[in-house]
Amino acid sequence: MVRSSCGEAMPGMWRREAGTVVRTAPAPEPSEQGAGDFAISAGFRIPRVPTEWEPHSHPLHELVWVRGGTLTSHVGDRIFTVFEGNGLWMPAGVVHGGRATAGAEFHDALFAPDRTPFAFEEPKAIEMTPLLESLLAHLSRTDLEAAARARAESVVFDVIQPSARQFALQLPGDPRIDAIAEALLDDPADGRSLEEWARLLGASERTVTRAFRQATGLSFAQWRQMLRVHRALMLLSEGFDVTTVSETLGYAQPSSFIAAFRRVMGTTPGAFFEAAAGISS
């Protein structure tokens, strides 16, 4: 079985990949590099090794998106997976941690709150259309005249829209079942049954079932399936094939994994990533 991660885990996050660089603070924001007078400033970087940012916040709104990899962000009791074709809006002041896979082209755009004519008060998945990406790439230039920049910024404000799919994994935050969640985050292939978990925790199956429903809105089986699909998105984005991903996640055969992926995402892994590539091309 091939696994792409090992090492210590941040509570409520996947295990770190070998060689991960942990940063205690985010890289300097474009606004801190002379772009403070802009409503929107943008840029990108390519981490050469897996990179993790410890919990932090920004004084500006942030929009992040990736190409050729994934970004996961831990915000409160939720994990967001950012894959090609989608971005993640992070409101100013919201504490979050993140992790990017090695070689992912990591883009971010920062929005001055007092000059942004809308407000997403919660983290939101954003559809990264070709037009939106092109506009933000245009705004990463440092030689734009003020009038040209203002025109481009106004179009960004017009076209930026939440994605139709708000894909986040709700963590339980319930001491009765947190041990299950942490174990599955550490090893999504853990195939212990509800009965086995209940016996290990000294609780009844009914108690565990009720706790998952109350904390996440999902049954234990549905929550584990959702977690595995989040992990699958990361592995598939890194170039692992469906057979390897299905084995890594504990499925007996690829067809079982494909069926589970379809139940959550509404399509097969291949069709999903073809559509995502089409959005961002």
N, C-alpha and C positions, 0 to 999 in steps of 0.2 A: 504494500500500500504506500503510495506516495503522499507525503504531506508537505505543505509549503510553509508551515509555521512551527516554531518551537520557542522556548524561552519563557520568561515570566509574563504574567498577564496583569494588565491594569484592571482593577475591579470593574466588571461590567463590560469588558472588551475581549476581543480575541487574543489568543496567545501571540506574543511578538514573534516575528520572523527572525531567523538568525541574522546577526549583523545589523539589527535595527539601531539607528541613531535616535536617541531620545533628547528632545530639545525642551528646555524648561520654559522658554518663551518663544512666541512666533518670530519669524524673520521680520526685519523692519518693514513697516507698511510703506507703500508708495507715497502716502501723504506725508510720511516722515522724511522723505527724500526729495522734498521740494515741490510736491504736487498738492500742497495743502489748500490752494485756492480753487481747486477743481471740485465740481459736484461729484464726479466719478473719476477715479484713477485706477488703472489696470496694469497687470503684468503677469509674467509666468516664470516658472522655474522647473527644472527636471531633477528631482532627487536621484542621485546615483545609487543610493542604498535605501532600504526601507527606512522611513522617517516617521517618528511619532512626536506629536506636540502635546505636552502636558496641559492640563486644564488652564484656560486663560480666557480673556475676553478682549474685545476691541471697542474703542470709542466710536467707531464708524460701523455702519452696516457692511456686511461682507457677503459676496457671492463667489463661491468656489465651484470649479468644474475640472474634469480631468479628461485626458486622452491617453489611450494605451495603458490603462491600469484602473485602479479604483482608489477611492478615499473613503474611509469610515470615520464618522464623527460621533462621539459620545456626548449627548446633551441631556443632562438630568437623568431621567429614567428611560431614555430612548437611545437606540443606535440607528443612525442613518447610514446607508450605503450609497455612495455617489459613483455612478458608472457613466460610461460614454453616452452622450445624448441628454443627460440630466445634470443639473447643478443643484447646489444647496445654498439657500439664503439664510444667513445668520444675523439676526437683529443685533444692533449695537448693545453692548453690555451683557449679552448672554454668555455665560461661562460654558466652554466646550473644550473637549480634547479631540485630537484627530490623528489619523495614521494614513500615510500614503505608501503605495507599493513602489518598489524600486523601478526607476525608469518611466514612471507615469509623468506625463506632461501636466503639471499642476498649475492651473490658472486661478487668479483671483482678481476681483474688482471690488473696490471700496467706495461706499456711497456716503457722502456727508449727510447726516440726518436732517440738518436744517435746510438742505437744498434738495431733498428727495421728496417729490410730491405724492408719495404713497407710503404706507407703513404696513409691512407684514410683521405682526407682533410676535409671531412664533416662527421657529425654523420651518422653511418651506422648500420642497423640491421644486425646481424651476426647469421648464423645458428650454434646453439650449438649442434654439433654432439656428440655422446658418446665418440668418440676418443678425440675431443678437450676438452671436460669436464674432461676426465680422465687425460689428459696431464697437464691441469692447476691445477687439484687437486694434482697431483704428484709434481708440482712446488711449491705448498704451503708448502711443507716440508722444515724444516730448517736444516736437517741433510744430504742433498744431497752433494755429492762430486762435485767439479767444472766441471769435465768432464761429469758426468751424467746429470748435470743441462744443460750444453751446448748442449748435444744431444737432450734432451727433448725440449729445446727452439727452436732448429732448426726445429723439426717436427711441433711444433706449427706454426711457420712461414710458413711452407709448406701447412698446412691443413686449416688454418683460411680463411674463405670465406664469402663474403656478402650473406645474405639471398636473395632468389629469390623474396621475398615480402618485399619491403621497406614501412612499414606501419607507416605513420605519418599524423597527423591532421594539416593542414595548417590554421593558424589563419589569419583572414582578415587583420588586421592592417590598416583599412580604417575607418575614423571617421564617415562615413555615415552609417556603419553597425556594428561597434564594439559593440554597445549596444545589438544587437541581439546575437552576439557571446557570450558575457559575460552572458547574461540571460540564454542561453542554456547550457553553461558550469555549471552554478549554478543549473539549473534544466533541465536536458535533456528531461524530460517528458513534458515540455512546448509545448503545441500543437497549439499555435497561428499560424494562416495562414500567408502566404506572404501578403495577402491583409490587415490583421489586423496589421502586423508589419509596413507596409508602412503607414497606417493611423496614427499609434502611433507616428512614426518618422516624420510625415509631409512630406513624400516623395512619389513619384509615385512607383507603383510596378515595372515599367520598370527600374527606377533608382536603386532600391534595387537588382533586378535581375542582372543588368549590374555590379553593385559593387561586388557582390559575384563572378561572372564569372571572372572579372578582378583580384580580390584579391586571389582567391583560385582555379580557374579553374573549379569550380563546381557550379551547380545551388544551390539555397537556400535549396531545398528539398534534394538534394544529399549531401550537406554539413551537414545538420542536421542528415541525415541517417548515415554518416560516424562518426560523433561525438557520436551518440548513440551506434554504434558498438564498438568504443573505450571504452566507459563506460561499455558496456556489457562484454567485455573481462575481465575487472577488477572484475565485480560482479561475473561472472561465475568462475573465478579463485579463488574467495573467498568462493566458495561453494554454492552460491545461485542457485536455480533450474531455469529452463527456464521460468516457469510460473511466478515466482516472478520477474525475470529480465524483462520479457515483461511488467508486470504491472508497475514496477518501471520506465521504460523508456517511458511509455505512450502509449503502443500498446493496441489496443482493445482486442486482443486475441493472444495467443502464436504463432499460425500459421503465423500471420502477422509479428511478430518479427523474426521468423525463416526464412521467405522469405526475409526480409530485410538483415539479417545476410548473407544469401547465396549470395545475389546480391553483397555485398561488399567483402566477403571473399571467395566466390566460393564454399562453402560447408556449411553444417548445423553446429550449435554449437557443437553438440555431436561428429560428425565426425572430426571437427576441433581439439577439445581437445584430442581426441583419437590419432590423428596423431601427435600432439605436444608431448604427453606423450611418444609415440613411438620413437620420435627423441631423447628425453633426457633420455630414459631408458637404 
